[in-house]
Amino acid sequence: MSPARASIAKLLVVGLVALALSGCAAGADMTGSPSHRMRAWTRATGVARSSNVLLQDAARIMKLAGGNDPTAVKTACLVLSNDAEAANTELPTPDHAATLDLSKAYSDYYSVAVDCYHDAGVPARKMAFTHALGLLSTANSDLLAATKRMQALERG
């Protein structure tokens, strides 16, 4: 198994473990209504900040990808991988579907980061690099879907 695939496998295992431990969400009060639990979890974790950081990272990579500085792209990809791993530690949410959406988004961001770092600036890997950039759109969509679901749950 390649180092990139091994890293992705580790991230998926962490996500599954987080899902299994859903009752322990960041020390937040996990009693009461689904709305109360989601509000408590979002306050305890700072998921909104993490989501904004990931969206900014993705935008930065897309902007840099059009230029001629592979080192800057690789640096942005490394930042994305670190931010995706950090966001993943906030899981699970009190809602199974939101946890799955976030876990998928974080996994996609991490996968993009690994592939982007490996492929940026390598002419023979241009198609793989373009594919990795395309996955950013999927990760952003999953993140926004999870955000909408969490907001709806918070409102009750």
C-alpha positions as CSV (number, residue, x, y, z in Angstrom):
1,M,0.0,0.0,0.0
2,S,1.4,3.4,-1.0
3,P,2.1,5.9,1.8
4,A,-0.7,8.1,0.5
5,R,-3.2,5.3,0.6
6,A,-2.0,4.2,4.1
7,S,-2.6,7.8,5.3
8,I,-6.1,7.8,3.9
9,A,-6.8,4.4,5.5
10,K,-5.6,5.8,8.8
11,L,-7.9,8.8,8.5
12,L,-10.9,6.6,7.7
13,V,-10.2,4.4,10.7
14,V,-10.0,7.5,12.9
15,G,-13.4,8.6,11.5
16,L,-14.9,5.2,12.2
17,V,-13.6,5.2,15.7
18,A,-15.0,8.7,16.2
19,L,-18.3,7.5,14.9
20,A,-18.3,4.6,17.4
21,L,-17.6,7.0,20.2
22,S,-20.4,9.3,19.4
23,G,-21.7,9.5,22.9
24,C,-18.4,11.2,24.0
25,A,-18.6,14.3,21.7
26,A,-15.9,16.7,23.0
27,G,-17.2,16.7,26.5
28,A,-20.4,18.5,25.4
29,D,-23.7,17.9,27.2
30,M,-25.2,15.1,25.2
31,T,-28.5,15.0,27.0
32,G,-31.8,16.5,26.0
33,S,-33.3,17.1,22.5
34,P,-31.4,16.6,19.3
35,S,-31.4,20.4,18.9
36,H,-29.9,20.9,22.3
37,R,-27.2,18.2,21.7
38,M,-26.2,19.7,18.4
39,R,-26.0,23.3,19.8
40,A,-23.9,22.0,22.7
41,W,-21.6,20.1,20.3
42,T,-21.1,22.9,17.9
43,R,-20.2,25.3,20.8
44,A,-17.8,22.7,22.3
45,T,-15.9,21.9,19.1
46,G,-15.7,25.1,17.1
47,V,-16.8,23.2,14.0
48,A,-17.8,26.4,12.2
49,R,-14.3,27.8,12.5
50,S,-12.8,24.5,11.2
51,S,-15.2,24.5,8.3
52,N,-14.3,28.0,7.3
53,V,-10.6,27.2,7.5
54,L,-11.1,24.2,5.2
55,L,-13.1,26.2,2.7
56,Q,-10.4,28.9,2.7
57,D,-7.7,26.2,2.3
58,A,-9.5,24.8,-0.7
59,A,-9.9,28.2,-2.3
60,R,-6.2,29.0,-1.8
61,I,-5.2,25.7,-3.5
62,M,-7.5,26.4,-6.5
63,K,-6.0,29.9,-6.8
64,L,-2.4,28.7,-6.6
65,A,-3.1,25.8,-8.9
66,G,-3.4,28.2,-11.9
67,G,0.1,29.6,-11.3
68,N,3.6,28.5,-11.8
69,D,4.7,27.9,-8.2
70,P,4.5,24.2,-7.3
71,T,6.2,24.9,-4.0
72,A,3.4,27.2,-3.0
73,V,0.8,24.7,-4.1
74,K,2.5,21.9,-2.1
75,T,2.6,24.1,1.0
76,A,-1.1,24.9,0.6
77,C,-1.8,21.2,0.2
78,L,0.2,20.4,3.4
79,V,-1.8,23.0,5.3
80,L,-5.0,21.4,4.0
81,S,-4.0,18.0,5.2
82,N,-3.2,19.3,8.7
83,D,-6.5,21.2,8.9
84,A,-8.5,18.2,7.7
85,E,-6.9,16.0,10.3
86,A,-7.5,18.6,13.0
87,A,-11.2,19.0,12.0
88,N,-11.6,15.2,12.1
89,T,-10.7,15.1,15.7
90,E,-13.9,17.1,16.5
91,L,-16.0,14.1,15.4
92,P,-18.5,12.6,16.1
93,T,-21.4,14.9,16.1
94,P,-24.6,14.0,18.0
95,D,-26.2,13.3,14.6
96,H,-25.2,10.2,12.6
97,A,-25.9,11.7,9.2
98,A,-24.0,14.9,9.9
99,T,-21.1,12.8,11.2
100,L,-21.0,10.8,8.0
101,D,-21.1,14.0,5.8
102,L,-18.3,15.6,7.8
103,S,-16.2,12.5,7.9
104,K,-16.6,12.1,4.1
105,A,-15.7,15.8,3.6
106,Y,-12.6,15.5,5.9
107,S,-11.5,12.3,4.2
108,D,-11.9,13.9,0.8
109,Y,-10.0,17.0,1.8
110,Y,-7.2,14.8,3.2
111,S,-7.1,12.7,0.0
112,V,-6.9,15.9,-2.1
113,A,-4.1,17.2,0.1
114,V,-2.0,14.0,-0.2
115,D,-2.5,13.7,-4.0
116,C,-2.1,17.5,-4.5
117,Y,1.2,17.5,-2.6
118,H,2.5,14.4,-4.5
119,D,1.4,15.6,-8.0
120,A,1.8,19.4,-8.0
121,G,4.4,20.6,-10.5
122,V,5.0,17.1,-12.0
123,P,4.2,17.3,-15.7
124,A,3.6,13.5,-15.9
125,R,1.1,13.7,-13.0
126,K,-0.9,16.6,-14.4
127,M,-4.1,14.5,-15.0
128,A,-3.9,13.1,-11.4
129,F,-3.4,16.7,-10.1
130,T,-6.4,17.9,-12.0
131,H,-8.5,15.0,-10.6
132,A,-7.4,15.9,-7.1
133,L,-8.5,19.5,-7.6
134,G,-11.9,18.2,-8.9
135,L,-12.4,16.4,-5.6
136,L,-12.2,19.7,-3.8
137,S,-15.7,20.5,-5.1
138,T,-17.0,17.2,-3.7
139,A,-15.4,17.9,-0.3
140,N,-16.8,21.4,-0.2
141,S,-20.3,20.1,-1.1
142,D,-20.2,17.5,1.6
143,L,-19.0,20.0,4.1
144,L,-21.8,22.4,3.2
145,A,-24.4,19.6,3.3
146,A,-23.3,18.7,6.8
147,T,-23.4,22.4,7.9
148,K,-26.9,22.8,6.6
149,R,-28.0,19.7,8.4
150,M,-26.4,20.8,11.7
151,Q,-28.0,24.2,11.4
152,A,-31.4,22.7,10.8
153,L,-31.0,20.4,13.8
154,E,-29.9,23.3,16.0
155,R,-33.1,25.2,15.1
156,G,-35.1,22.1,16.1
